[in-house]
Amino acid sequence: MIYKVLYQTSELDNPRREFTHSLYMDAASSIEARQAVENNTNYEIEFIQELDEKHLEYEKKSPDFKMTEF
């Protein structure tokens, strides 16, 4: 499954929508996706969303869409 992970780059700052970033990754579950991000970055994860086919097609149209591999 493809997951969209919304995160803040610093866990020291208060979360603000303007500074929320996203990454996309392939994982077997949201738990696996969370563990991969936590083990490989210092990001503060806000939300992990599983993308269905239609949502994934929409996200692929964004110029910022890029699959992340750890």
C-alpha positions in Angstrom: 0.0 0.0 0.0 1.0 3.6 -0.6 0.9 5.9 2.5 1.1 9.6 2.8 2.9 10.7 5.9 2.3 14.3 7.1 5.1 15.6 9.3 6.9 18.6 10.8 10.6 18.8 10.4 11.2 19.8 14.0 9.7 18.2 17.1 10.7 21.3 19.1 8.4 23.7 17.4 4.6 23.9 17.8 3.0 22.2 14.8 1.7 24.7 12.2 -0.2 23.9 9.0 2.1 26.2 7.1 5.1 24.1 7.9 3.5 20.7 7.4 5.4 18.5 4.8 4.4 15.2 3.3 6.2 12.2 1.9 4.9 9.1 0.2 6.1 5.6 0.8 5.2 2.0 0.1 4.8 -0.1 3.2 2.8 -3.2 4.3 1.0 -1.2 7.0 0.8 2.2 8.6 2.8 0.8 11.6 5.6 -0.2 9.3 5.5 3.2 7.6 5.7 5.0 11.0 8.6 2.8 12.1 10.5 3.5 8.9 10.1 7.3 9.2 10.9 7.3 12.9 14.0 5.1 12.4 15.4 7.1 9.5 14.5 10.8 10.3 14.0 13.2 13.1 10.5 14.2 11.8 7.6 14.7 14.1 4.8 12.6 12.4 1.4 14.2 12.5 -0.7 11.8 10.5 -0.4 8.7 8.2 -3.0 8.2 5.6 -3.4 5.1 3.4 -4.1 6.2 -0.2 -6.7 4.4 -2.4 -6.3 4.3 -6.2 -8.2 7.5 -6.9 -6.5 9.5 -4.2 -3.1 8.2 -5.3 -3.8 9.3 -8.9 -4.7 12.7 -7.7 -1.5 13.0 -5.6 0.6 11.9 -8.6 -0.5 15.0 -10.4 1.3 17.2 -7.9 4.8 18.4 -8.9 5.9 17.6 -5.3 4.9 13.9 -5.5 7.9 11.7 -5.0 8.1 8.2 -3.5 10.5 8.0 -0.5 12.5 4.9 0.2 14.5 4.2 3.3 
